[in-house]
């Protein structure tokens, strides 16, 4: 499952993002997603195309898609 509750008030979701190839890409995606209200942490891994987001509550997929688009990449969906 791609969304799980870690602790009360904390949700971890893993997304697949296409087009990331380096640390700069990871930083761009992480930076945009981290601006979404409620996001606590973001870890992007270019080699796998996965972005792990820890948030206070489940995020709106369209908000995540818009953030990834703003960074110049494509959100494939939840991993």
DSSP file (Angstrom, degrees, kcal/mol; ACC not computed):
  #  RESIDUE AA STRUCTURE BP1 BP2  ACC     N-H-->O    O-->H-N    N-H-->O    O-->H-N    TCO  KAPPA ALPHA  PHI   PSI    X-CA   Y-CA   Z-CA
    1    1 A X              0   0    0      0, 0.0    78,-0.1     0, 0.0     3,-0.0   0.000 360.0 360.0 360.0 142.2    0.0    0.0    0.0
    2    2 A X        +     0   0    0      1,-0.1    12,-1.7    11,-0.1     2,-0.5   0.612 360.0  54.9 -91.3 -12.5    1.3    3.4   -0.8
    3    3 A X  E     +A   13   0A   0     10,-0.2     2,-0.3    75,-0.1    10,-0.2  -0.983  64.3 160.2-123.3 130.2   -0.3    5.4    2.0
    4    4 A X  E     -A   12   0A   0      8,-2.2     8,-3.0    -2,-0.5     2,-0.6  -0.982  39.2-118.8-144.4 155.9    0.2    4.4    5.6
    5    5 A X  E     +A   11   0A   0     -2,-0.3     6,-0.2     6,-0.2     3,-0.1  -0.866  26.4 178.4 -96.8 121.1   -0.2    6.0    9.0
    6    6 A X        -     0   0    0      4,-1.2     2,-0.3    -2,-0.6    -1,-0.2   0.929  69.2  -9.9 -85.7 -53.1    3.1    6.1   10.9
    7    7 A X  S >  S-     0   0    0      3,-0.5     3,-2.4     0, 0.0    -1,-0.4  -0.921  97.6 -67.0-138.9 162.1    2.1    7.9   14.1
    8    8 A X  T 3  S+     0   0    0     -2,-0.3     3,-0.1     1,-0.3    48,-0.0  -0.314 126.8  15.6 -53.3 127.8   -1.1    9.7   15.0
    9    9 A X  T 3  S+     0   0    0      1,-0.2     2,-0.4    47,-0.1    -1,-0.3   0.593 109.4 100.6  83.5  11.0   -1.3   12.7   12.9
   10   10 A X    <   -     0   0    0     -3,-2.4    -4,-1.2     2,-0.0    -3,-0.5  -0.993  45.1-177.8-134.7 129.4    1.4   11.5   10.4
   11   11 A X  E     -AB   5  55A   0     44,-3.2    44,-2.9    -2,-0.4     2,-0.5  -0.988  11.2-155.8-126.4 132.3    0.8    9.9    7.0
   12   12 A X  E     +AB   4  54A   0     -8,-3.0    -8,-2.2    -2,-0.4     2,-0.4  -0.937  15.4 178.9-109.0 127.7    3.5    8.6    4.7
   13   13 A X  E     -AB   3  53A   0     40,-2.7    40,-3.1    -2,-0.5     2,-0.5  -0.990  16.0-151.1-128.9 136.2    2.8    8.4    1.0
   14   14 A X  E     - B   0  52A   0    -12,-1.7    65,-2.8    -2,-0.4     2,-0.3  -0.929  16.4-171.1-109.4 127.9    5.1    7.2   -1.8
   15   15 A X  E     -CB  78  51A   0     36,-2.9    36,-2.5    -2,-0.5     2,-0.5  -0.829  19.9-131.0-114.3 153.1    4.7    8.7   -5.3
   16   16 A X  E     -CB  77  50A   0     61,-3.4    60,-2.7    -2,-0.3    61,-1.3  -0.913  25.7-175.3-102.3 130.5    6.2    7.7   -8.6
   17   17 A X  E     -C   75   0A   0     32,-3.2     3,-0.4    -2,-0.5     2,-0.3  -0.992  12.6-145.2-127.1 131.0    7.7   10.7  -10.6
   18   18 A X  E    S+C   74   0A   0     56,-2.7    56,-1.6    -2,-0.4     3,-0.1  -0.729  73.4  34.3 -97.8 147.3    9.1   10.3  -14.1
   19   19 A X  S    S+     0   0    0      1,-0.3     2,-0.3    -2,-0.3    -1,-0.2   0.259  71.5 133.0 102.8 -10.8   12.1   12.3  -15.4
   20   20 A X        +     0   0    0     -3,-0.4    -1,-0.3     1,-0.1     3,-0.1  -0.573  15.1 156.3 -74.9 133.9   14.2   12.7  -12.3
   21   21 A X        +     0   0    0     -2,-0.3     2,-0.3     1,-0.2    -1,-0.1   0.447  54.6  18.1-135.3  -4.7   17.9   11.9  -13.1
   22   22 A X  S  > S-     0   0    0      1,-0.1     4,-2.1    24,-0.0    -1,-0.2  -0.924  85.1 -84.0-157.4 178.2   20.1   13.6  -10.6
   23   23 A X  H  > S+     0   0    0     -2,-0.3     4,-2.4     1,-0.2     5,-0.2   0.833 122.9  57.2 -62.2 -33.9   20.3   15.3   -7.2
   24   24 A X  H  > S+     0   0    0      2,-0.2     4,-2.3     1,-0.2    -1,-0.2   0.917 106.5  49.6 -63.8 -41.7   19.2   18.6   -8.7
   25   25 A X  H  > S+     0   0    0      2,-0.2     4,-2.4     1,-0.2     5,-0.3   0.927 109.9  51.1 -60.6 -45.7   16.0   16.9   -9.9
   26   26 A X  H  X S+     0   0    0     -4,-2.1     4,-2.7     1,-0.2     5,-0.2   0.914 111.0  48.6 -57.9 -44.0   15.5   15.5   -6.4
   27   27 A X  H  X S+     0   0    0     -4,-2.4     4,-2.5     2,-0.2    -1,-0.2   0.880 110.0  51.1 -65.1 -39.3   15.9   18.9   -4.9
   28   28 A X  H  X S+     0   0    0     -4,-2.3     4,-1.9     2,-0.2    -2,-0.2   0.936 114.6  42.3 -64.7 -46.7   13.5   20.6   -7.3
   29   29 A X  H  X S+     0   0    0     -4,-2.4     4,-2.4     2,-0.2     5,-0.3   0.935 116.2  48.6 -65.7 -46.7   10.7   18.0   -6.7
   30   30 A X  H  X S+     0   0    0     -4,-2.7     4,-2.3    -5,-0.3    -2,-0.2   0.904 110.2  52.5 -60.1 -42.1   11.3   18.0   -2.9
   31   31 A X  H  < S+     0   0    0     -4,-2.5     4,-0.5    -5,-0.2    -1,-0.2   0.904 111.8  44.3 -62.4 -43.2   11.3   21.8   -2.8
   32   32 A X  H >< S+     0   0    0     -4,-1.9     3,-1.1     1,-0.2     4,-0.2   0.929 115.2  46.8 -69.1 -45.1    8.0   22.2   -4.6
   33   33 A X  H >< S+     0   0    0     -4,-2.4     3,-1.9     1,-0.2    -2,-0.2   0.871 104.1  62.4 -65.8 -35.4    6.2   19.4   -2.7
   34   34 A X  T 3< S+     0   0    0     -4,-2.3    -1,-0.2     1,-0.3    -2,-0.2   0.685  93.6  64.9 -65.5 -15.9    7.5   20.7    0.7
   35   35 A X  T <  S+     0   0    0     -3,-1.1     2,-0.3    -4,-0.5    -1,-0.3   0.578  76.0 105.1 -81.5  -9.8    5.5   23.9    0.0
   36   36 A X  S X  S-     0   0    0     -3,-1.9     3,-1.9    -4,-0.2    28,-0.0  -0.565  86.7-104.3 -70.9 129.2    2.2   22.1    0.2
   37   37 A X  T 3  S+     0   0    0     -2,-0.3     3,-0.1     1,-0.2    -1,-0.1  -0.280 104.7  25.0 -55.8 134.7    0.5   22.9    3.5
   38   38 A X  T 3  S+     0   0    0      1,-0.3    18,-2.3    -4,-0.1     2,-0.4   0.265  85.0 132.6  96.3 -10.8    0.7   20.0    5.9
   39   39 A X  E <   +D   55   0A   0     -3,-1.9    -1,-0.3    16,-0.2    16,-0.3  -0.615  28.4 178.3 -78.2 128.3    3.9   18.4    4.5
   40   40 A X  E     -     0   0A   0     14,-3.1     2,-0.3    -2,-0.4    15,-0.2   0.830  64.0  -4.5 -95.8 -41.2    6.4   17.6    7.1
   41   41 A X  E     -D   54   0A   0     13,-1.8    13,-2.5    -8,-0.0     2,-0.4  -0.994  53.9-161.2-154.1 155.5    9.2   16.0    5.0
   42   42 A X  E     -D   53   0A   0     -2,-0.3     2,-0.4    11,-0.2    11,-0.2  -1.000   3.8-174.8-138.7 134.8    9.9   14.9    1.5
   43   43 A X  E     -D   52   0A   0      9,-2.4     9,-2.9    -2,-0.4     2,-0.4  -0.948   7.8-170.4-132.5 114.3   12.6   12.5    0.2
   44   44 A X  E     -D   51   0A   0     -2,-0.4     2,-0.5     7,-0.2     7,-0.2  -0.845   5.3-165.3-103.4 139.1   13.0   12.1   -3.6
   45   45 A X  E >>> -D   50   0A   0      5,-2.7     4,-1.8    -2,-0.4     5,-1.1  -0.940   4.3-166.2-126.5 107.8   15.2    9.4   -5.1
   46   46 A X  T 345S+     0   0    0     -2,-0.5    -1,-0.1     1,-0.2   -27,-0.1   0.869  84.5  61.0 -61.8 -39.5   16.0    9.9   -8.7
   47   47 A X  T 345S+     0   0    0      1,-0.2    -1,-0.2     2,-0.1   -26,-0.0   0.798 119.0  27.1 -62.4 -29.4   17.3    6.3   -9.3
   48   48 A X  T <45S-     0   0    0     -3,-0.7    -1,-0.2     2,-0.2    -2,-0.2   0.595  99.9-128.1-105.3 -15.4   14.0    4.8   -8.4
   49   49 A X  T  <5 +     0   0    0     -4,-1.8   -32,-3.2     1,-0.3     2,-0.4   0.684  63.4 137.7  73.6  17.8   11.7    7.7   -9.4
   50   50 A X  E   < -BD  16  45A   0     -5,-1.1    -5,-2.7   -34,-0.2     2,-0.5  -0.790  37.5-167.8-103.3 141.7   10.1    7.5   -5.9
   51   51 A X  E     -BD  15  44A   0    -36,-2.5   -36,-2.9    -2,-0.4     2,-0.5  -0.988   8.4-157.3-126.0 119.3    9.2   10.4   -3.7
   52   52 A X  E     -BD  14  43A   0     -9,-2.9    -9,-2.4    -2,-0.5     2,-0.5  -0.867  11.7-170.6-100.9 124.4    8.3    9.7   -0.1
   53   53 A X  E     -BD  13  42A   0    -40,-3.1   -40,-2.7    -2,-0.5     2,-0.5  -0.961  11.3-162.2-120.3 128.0    6.1   12.4    1.6
   54   54 A X  E     +BD  12  41A   0    -13,-2.5   -14,-3.1    -2,-0.5   -13,-1.8  -0.946  25.9 165.7-106.8 125.2    5.3   12.5    5.3
   55   55 A X  E     -BD  11  39A   0    -44,-2.9   -44,-3.2    -2,-0.5   -16,-0.2  -0.871  50.2-112.9-137.4 167.2    2.3   14.8    6.0
   56   56 A X  S    S-     0   0    0    -18,-2.3     2,-0.3    -2,-0.3   -17,-0.1   0.801 101.9  -0.6 -69.7 -29.7   -0.1   15.6    8.7
   57   57 A X  S    S-     0   0    0    -19,-0.2   -46,-0.2   -46,-0.1    -1,-0.1  -0.941 102.2 -63.7-151.2 164.3   -3.0   14.2    6.7
   58   58 A X        -     0   0    0     -2,-0.3     2,-0.2     1,-0.1    -2,-0.0  -0.295  59.7-126.0 -54.7 138.8   -3.5   12.5    3.3
   59   59 A X        -     0   0    0      1,-0.1     2,-0.5    -4,-0.0    -1,-0.1  -0.550  18.7-103.9 -89.8 153.7   -2.6   15.0    0.5
   60   60 A X    >>  -     0   0    0     -2,-0.2     4,-1.8     1,-0.2     3,-0.7  -0.646  27.0-141.5 -71.9 122.7   -4.7   16.0   -2.4
   61   61 A X  H 3> S+     0   0    0     -2,-0.5     4,-2.7     1,-0.3    -1,-0.2   0.844 100.4  56.0 -58.1 -34.9   -3.3   14.2   -5.4
   62   62 A X  H 3> S+     0   0    0      2,-0.2     4,-2.4     1,-0.2    -1,-0.3   0.846 104.6  52.5 -68.5 -32.5   -3.9   17.3   -7.6
   63   63 A X  H <> S+     0   0    0     -3,-0.7     4,-1.9     2,-0.2    -1,-0.2   0.902 112.0  45.9 -66.9 -40.6   -1.8   19.5   -5.3
   64   64 A X  H  X S+     0   0    0     -4,-1.8     4,-2.5     2,-0.2    -2,-0.2   0.917 112.1  51.3 -66.8 -43.1    1.0   17.0   -5.5
   65   65 A X  H  X S+     0   0    0     -4,-2.7     4,-2.7     1,-0.2    -2,-0.2   0.911 110.1  49.4 -59.7 -43.8    0.6   16.8   -9.3
   66   66 A X  H  X S+     0   0    0     -4,-2.4     4,-2.3     2,-0.2    -1,-0.2   0.892 111.3  49.4 -63.9 -39.9    0.8   20.6   -9.6
   67   67 A X  H  X S+     0   0    0     -4,-1.9     4,-1.4     2,-0.2    -2,-0.2   0.919 112.6  46.6 -65.5 -43.9    3.9   20.8   -7.4
   68   68 A X  H  X>S+     0   0    0     -4,-2.5     5,-2.3     1,-0.2     4,-0.5   0.908 112.4  50.8 -65.2 -41.8    5.6   18.1   -9.5
   69   69 A X  H ><5S+     0   0    0     -4,-2.7     3,-1.4     1,-0.2    -2,-0.2   0.908 106.7  54.7 -59.9 -42.5    4.6   19.8  -12.7
   70   70 A X  H 3<5S+     0   0    0     -4,-2.3    -1,-0.2     1,-0.3    -2,-0.2   0.834 105.2  53.4 -61.0 -33.1    6.0   23.1  -11.3
   71   71 A X  H 3<5S-     0   0    0     -4,-1.4    -1,-0.3    -3,-0.1    -2,-0.2   0.600 124.5-106.5 -77.5 -11.2    9.3   21.4  -10.8
   72   72 A X  T <<5S+     0   0    0     -3,-1.4     2,-0.2    -4,-0.5    -3,-0.2   0.687  83.4 103.5  96.0  21.1    9.3   20.3  -14.4
   73   73 A X      < -     0   0    0     -5,-2.3     2,-0.5   -48,-0.0    -1,-0.3  -0.724  67.0-110.0-127.9 176.9    8.5   16.6  -13.9
   74   74 A X  E     -C   18   0A   0    -56,-1.6   -56,-2.7    -2,-0.2     2,-0.6  -0.943  17.0-138.4-117.7 127.4    5.5   14.3  -14.3
   75   75 A X  E     -C   17   0A   0     -2,-0.5   -58,-0.2   -58,-0.2     3,-0.1  -0.726  16.6-174.8 -79.3 119.9    3.6   12.6  -11.5
   76   76 A X  E     -     0   0A   0    -60,-2.7     2,-0.3    -2,-0.6    -1,-0.2   0.856  48.4 -98.2 -82.0 -38.5    2.9    9.0  -12.5
   77   77 A X  E     -C   16   0A   0    -61,-1.3   -61,-3.4   -16,-0.0    -1,-0.3  -0.945  60.1 -27.3 149.5-167.5    0.8    8.2   -9.5
   78   78 A X  E      C   15   0A   0     -2,-0.3   -63,-0.3   -63,-0.3   -75,-0.1  -0.566 360.0 360.0 -77.8 142.9    1.1    6.6   -6.1
   79   79 A X              0   0    0    -65,-2.8   -64,-0.2    -2,-0.2    -1,-0.1   0.475 360.0 360.0 -76.6 360.0    3.8    3.9   -5.9
